[in-house]
């Protein structure tokens, strides 16, 4: 209990959690809490989520796993963290590496609050449209950035941008022991700007489905605005939150997947051919809250 309170206080650096909210959180009659924690063995790259795959994480009736993609966002992620803290509950976040680099303090607040952190690439490309090597490099660069800017280890959990996978990338995930997270319930927050409508729609889906892995985005204003109401509705409708954590550790990839090599270009490492100097690049544009990704998954 002490560690949970410390985690809640840590979130306060970005989104203040009042004494009254903390008191409600510790009252199990008012807060969702965490019904149980499931340890996921990522060995062999298991695939979860009935939107794409034959099966999902084995849950009981009305059990829900909350997931958030594409963050962190300096305005919206803290609001979501505040709502989760008020309900003393936990979720799984799949940040984008570029966003982690832009907003490390926000990502660190997610970690301090005790949520699980997975990977969602570095640039959020459609991996199925890239070469295998380019796709793998973006996956691994994403994990590398997230670990660096989170200041903590990540779970060997991965979600494909746009939920767009391929046979060869699923095979790579299996070789790397990365659990692939798809989804059972899509909130459609990318296309639902009204927070109340978003909550009604997602709760209705959960009632029909009976629970499952729910996909939100912590870069969406409607999700940030509606999250407290959504959690209240989960409680009112007797849903339970399940927190997923890693049973297996994230392992480092082979260096060849992070840097260029002779194999990338098809040229010999000992080639004596002189190359023309590359032109100087223009100064990088500053990256701010308005430049966040606006992708559906």
C-alpha positions as CSV (number, residue, x, y, z in Angstrom):
1,X,0.0,0.0,0.0
2,X,2.9,2.4,0.9
3,X,4.4,1.9,-2.6
4,X,1.1,2.6,-4.3
5,X,0.7,5.9,-2.3
6,X,4.2,6.9,-3.3
7,X,3.4,6.2,-6.9
8,X,0.3,8.4,-6.7
9,X,2.3,11.2,-5.1
10,X,4.9,11.0,-7.9
11,X,2.2,11.6,-10.5
12,X,1.3,14.8,-8.7
13,X,4.3,16.5,-10.2
14,X,2.3,16.6,-13.5
15,X,-1.3,16.3,-12.3
16,X,-2.2,17.1,-8.7
17,X,-4.0,14.4,-6.8
18,X,-6.0,16.0,-4.0
19,X,-6.2,14.6,-0.5
20,X,-9.9,13.9,-1.1
21,X,-9.2,12.0,-4.3
22,X,-6.6,9.9,-2.5
23,X,-9.0,9.1,0.3
24,X,-11.6,8.0,-2.3
25,X,-8.9,5.9,-4.1
26,X,-8.1,4.0,-0.9
27,X,-11.9,3.4,-0.3
28,X,-12.4,0.1,-2.3
29,X,-16.1,0.9,-2.4
30,X,-15.6,3.9,-4.6
31,X,-12.5,2.9,-6.6
32,X,-11.9,0.2,-9.2
33,X,-8.5,-0.8,-7.9
34,X,-6.9,-3.8,-9.5
35,X,-8.8,-7.1,-9.3
36,X,-5.8,-9.2,-10.2
37,X,-2.4,-9.1,-11.9
38,X,-1.5,-11.4,-14.8
39,X,2.1,-12.2,-15.6
40,X,2.6,-12.6,-19.3
41,X,5.3,-15.0,-20.6
42,X,6.5,-13.5,-23.8
43,X,8.6,-16.5,-24.9
44,X,7.9,-17.3,-28.5
45,X,6.0,-14.1,-29.2
46,X,2.4,-14.9,-28.1
47,X,-0.4,-12.9,-29.8
48,X,-3.3,-11.4,-28.0
49,X,-6.5,-9.7,-29.2
50,X,-9.5,-11.1,-31.1
51,X,-9.6,-8.1,-33.5
52,X,-6.7,-9.9,-35.3
53,X,-5.8,-13.1,-33.7
54,X,-7.7,-16.3,-32.8
55,X,-7.4,-15.7,-29.0
56,X,-6.7,-13.2,-26.3
57,X,-5.5,-13.1,-22.7
58,X,-7.6,-15.4,-20.7
59,X,-9.9,-13.2,-18.7
60,X,-13.0,-13.8,-16.5
61,X,-16.4,-12.3,-17.3
62,X,-16.3,-8.4,-17.1
63,X,-12.6,-8.2,-16.7
64,X,-10.9,-5.4,-18.6
65,X,-7.3,-4.6,-19.5
66,X,-6.7,-0.9,-20.2
67,X,-4.1,0.1,-22.9
68,X,-3.0,3.5,-24.2
69,X,-1.0,4.1,-27.4
70,X,1.0,6.8,-29.1
71,X,2.0,9.0,-26.1
72,X,3.3,10.4,-24.0
73,X,1.5,13.7,-24.4
74,X,2.4,16.6,-22.0
75,X,-1.3,17.8,-21.7
76,X,-3.4,14.6,-22.0
77,X,-1.3,11.9,-20.5
78,X,-1.2,13.6,-17.0
79,X,-5.0,13.9,-17.0
80,X,-5.3,10.2,-17.8
81,X,-2.8,9.4,-15.0
82,X,-4.8,11.5,-12.6
83,X,-8.0,9.5,-13.4
84,X,-6.3,6.2,-13.1
85,X,-4.7,7.3,-9.8
86,X,-8.1,8.4,-8.5
87,X,-9.4,4.8,-9.1
88,X,-6.2,3.2,-7.7
89,X,-5.9,1.2,-10.9
90,X,-3.2,0.3,-13.5
91,X,-2.9,0.2,-17.3
92,X,-0.4,-0.6,-20.0
93,X,1.1,2.1,-22.1
94,X,2.6,1.7,-25.6
95,X,4.6,4.9,-26.2
96,X,6.2,6.0,-29.4
97,X,9.9,6.5,-29.2
98,X,9.9,9.9,-30.7
99,X,7.3,11.0,-28.2
100,X,9.3,9.6,-25.3
101,X,12.3,11.6,-26.5
102,X,10.2,14.8,-26.7
103,X,8.5,14.4,-23.3
104,X,10.6,12.2,-21.0
105,X,9.2,13.7,-17.7
106,X,5.7,12.7,-18.7
107,X,6.8,9.2,-19.5
108,X,8.7,9.0,-16.2
109,X,5.5,9.9,-14.4
110,X,3.8,6.9,-16.1
111,X,6.5,4.6,-14.8
112,X,6.4,6.1,-11.3
113,X,2.7,5.5,-11.1
114,X,3.3,1.8,-11.6
115,X,1.9,1.3,-15.0
116,X,3.4,-1.2,-17.5
117,X,5.4,0.2,-20.4
118,X,5.6,-1.6,-23.8
119,X,6.8,-0.5,-27.2
120,X,5.1,1.0,-30.3
121,X,8.0,1.7,-32.6
122,X,10.0,5.0,-32.9
123,X,8.2,6.8,-35.7
124,X,4.9,5.0,-35.8
125,X,5.2,3.9,-39.5
126,X,3.1,1.2,-41.1
127,X,5.6,-1.6,-40.6
128,X,4.0,-3.9,-43.1
129,X,4.9,-1.5,-45.9
130,X,8.6,-1.3,-45.0
131,X,11.4,-3.7,-45.7
132,X,12.0,-6.2,-43.0
133,X,15.2,-4.6,-41.9
134,X,13.8,-1.1,-41.8
135,X,10.8,-2.3,-39.9
136,X,12.9,-4.1,-37.3
137,X,15.1,-1.1,-36.9
138,X,12.2,1.1,-36.1
139,X,10.8,-1.4,-33.6
140,X,14.1,-1.7,-31.8
141,X,14.9,2.0,-32.0
142,X,11.6,2.6,-30.4
143,X,12.3,0.3,-27.5
144,X,15.8,1.8,-27.1
145,X,14.4,5.3,-26.8
146,X,11.6,4.3,-24.5
147,X,14.0,2.6,-22.1
148,X,16.4,5.6,-22.2
149,X,13.8,8.3,-21.6
150,X,11.7,6.3,-19.1
151,X,14.7,5.7,-17.0
152,X,13.4,2.1,-16.4
153,X,13.2,-1.3,-18.0
154,X,10.2,-2.0,-20.3
155,X,8.1,-5.0,-20.7
156,X,8.7,-7.2,-23.8
157,X,5.3,-6.2,-25.0
158,X,4.7,-4.7,-28.5
159,X,1.8,-3.3,-30.5
160,X,2.0,-2.8,-34.2
161,X,1.1,0.8,-35.4
162,X,-2.2,0.7,-37.2
163,X,-2.4,-3.0,-36.0
164,X,-0.6,-3.6,-39.3
165,X,1.6,-6.7,-38.9
166,X,3.0,-9.3,-41.4
167,X,4.1,-12.9,-41.2
168,X,7.8,-12.1,-41.3
169,X,7.4,-9.5,-38.5
170,X,5.3,-11.8,-36.4
171,X,8.2,-14.3,-36.8
172,X,10.7,-11.7,-35.7
173,X,8.6,-11.0,-32.6
174,X,8.6,-14.7,-31.9
175,X,12.4,-14.9,-32.3
176,X,12.8,-11.8,-30.0
177,X,10.3,-13.1,-27.4
178,X,8.1,-10.1,-27.8
179,X,4.4,-10.6,-26.9
180,X,2.2,-9.0,-29.5
181,X,-0.7,-7.0,-28.2
182,X,-3.6,-6.4,-30.5
183,X,-7.0,-5.5,-29.0
184,X,-10.5,-6.8,-28.3
185,X,-12.3,-3.5,-27.9
186,X,-11.5,-0.4,-30.1
187,X,-12.6,2.8,-28.4
188,X,-12.3,4.7,-31.7
189,X,-11.1,7.8,-29.8
190,X,-9.2,8.8,-33.0
191,X,-12.6,9.5,-34.6
192,X,-14.7,10.4,-31.6
193,X,-14.0,14.0,-30.4
194,X,-17.0,14.0,-28.0
195,X,-15.9,12.6,-24.7
196,X,-19.4,11.5,-23.5
197,X,-20.1,9.7,-26.8
198,X,-16.7,8.0,-26.5
199,X,-17.5,6.7,-23.0
200,X,-21.0,5.5,-24.0
201,X,-19.8,3.7,-27.1
202,X,-16.9,2.0,-25.3
203,X,-19.0,0.9,-22.4
204,X,-21.6,-0.5,-24.8
205,X,-19.0,-2.5,-26.6
206,X,-17.7,-3.9,-23.3
207,X,-21.2,-5.0,-22.3
208,X,-21.7,-6.8,-25.6
209,X,-18.2,-8.4,-25.5
210,X,-18.1,-9.1,-21.7
211,X,-14.6,-7.5,-21.3
212,X,-11.2,-7.7,-22.9
213,X,-8.2,-5.6,-24.0
214,X,-9.4,-2.0,-24.6
215,X,-7.5,0.4,-26.9
216,X,-7.3,4.1,-26.1
217,X,-4.8,6.8,-27.1
218,X,-3.2,9.1,-24.5
219,X,-2.7,11.7,-27.2
220,X,-6.5,12.3,-27.7
221,X,-8.3,15.1,-26.0
222,X,-11.6,13.2,-25.8
223,X,-9.8,10.3,-24.0
224,X,-8.3,12.6,-21.5
225,X,-11.5,14.4,-20.9
226,X,-13.6,11.3,-20.7
227,X,-11.3,8.9,-18.7
228,X,-12.7,9.7,-15.2
229,X,-16.2,9.2,-16.4
230,X,-15.2,6.0,-18.2
231,X,-13.6,4.6,-15.1
232,X,-16.7,5.6,-13.1
233,X,-18.9,3.7,-15.6
234,X,-16.7,0.6,-15.4
235,X,-17.2,0.7,-11.6
236,X,-20.9,1.3,-11.9
237,X,-21.3,-1.6,-14.3
238,X,-19.3,-4.1,-12.2
239,X,-16.3,-4.4,-14.5
240,X,-12.9,-5.3,-13.0
241,X,-9.5,-4.1,-14.0
242,X,-6.7,-6.6,-14.7
243,X,-3.1,-5.4,-14.8
244,X,-0.7,-7.2,-17.1
245,X,3.0,-7.4,-16.2
246,X,6.0,-9.2,-17.8
247,X,7.0,-12.6,-16.5
248,X,10.0,-12.5,-18.9
249,X,12.6,-9.7,-19.2
250,X,13.2,-7.6,-22.2
251,X,16.4,-8.6,-23.9
252,X,18.7,-6.4,-26.0
253,X,18.6,-6.9,-29.8
254,X,21.6,-7.7,-32.0
255,X,23.5,-4.4,-32.7
256,X,23.0,-5.0,-36.5
257,X,19.4,-4.0,-36.0
258,X,20.2,-0.6,-34.5
259,X,23.0,0.7,-36.7
260,X,23.9,0.5,-40.4
261,X,26.1,-2.3,-41.7
262,X,27.4,-3.6,-45.0
263,X,24.4,-6.0,-45.1
264,X,22.1,-2.9,-45.2
265,X,23.4,-1.6,-48.5
266,X,24.7,-4.7,-50.1
267,X,28.2,-3.3,-50.3
268,X,31.4,-4.7,-48.9
269,X,32.6,-3.3,-45.6
270,X,36.1,-3.2,-47.2
271,X,35.1,-1.5,-50.3
272,X,37.5,1.2,-51.5
273,X,35.0,3.1,-53.5
274,X,34.9,6.7,-52.4
275,X,31.6,8.1,-51.5
276,X,30.5,11.7,-52.0
277,X,30.1,13.7,-48.8
278,X,26.5,14.0,-47.7
279,X,25.0,17.5,-47.8
280,X,24.6,19.2,-44.5
281,X,21.1,18.8,-43.1
282,X,19.0,21.8,-42.2
283,X,18.6,22.5,-38.4
284,X,16.0,20.2,-36.9
285,X,12.6,21.7,-36.3
286,X,11.6,22.0,-32.6
287,X,9.0,19.4,-31.6
288,X,6.1,20.6,-29.5
289,X,2.6,19.5,-28.3
290,X,1.0,20.5,-31.7
291,X,3.3,18.1,-33.5
292,X,2.0,14.9,-31.8
293,X,1.0,12.0,-33.8
294,X,-2.6,11.7,-34.9
295,X,-2.9,8.1,-35.9
296,X,-5.8,5.7,-35.2
297,X,-3.6,3.1,-33.4
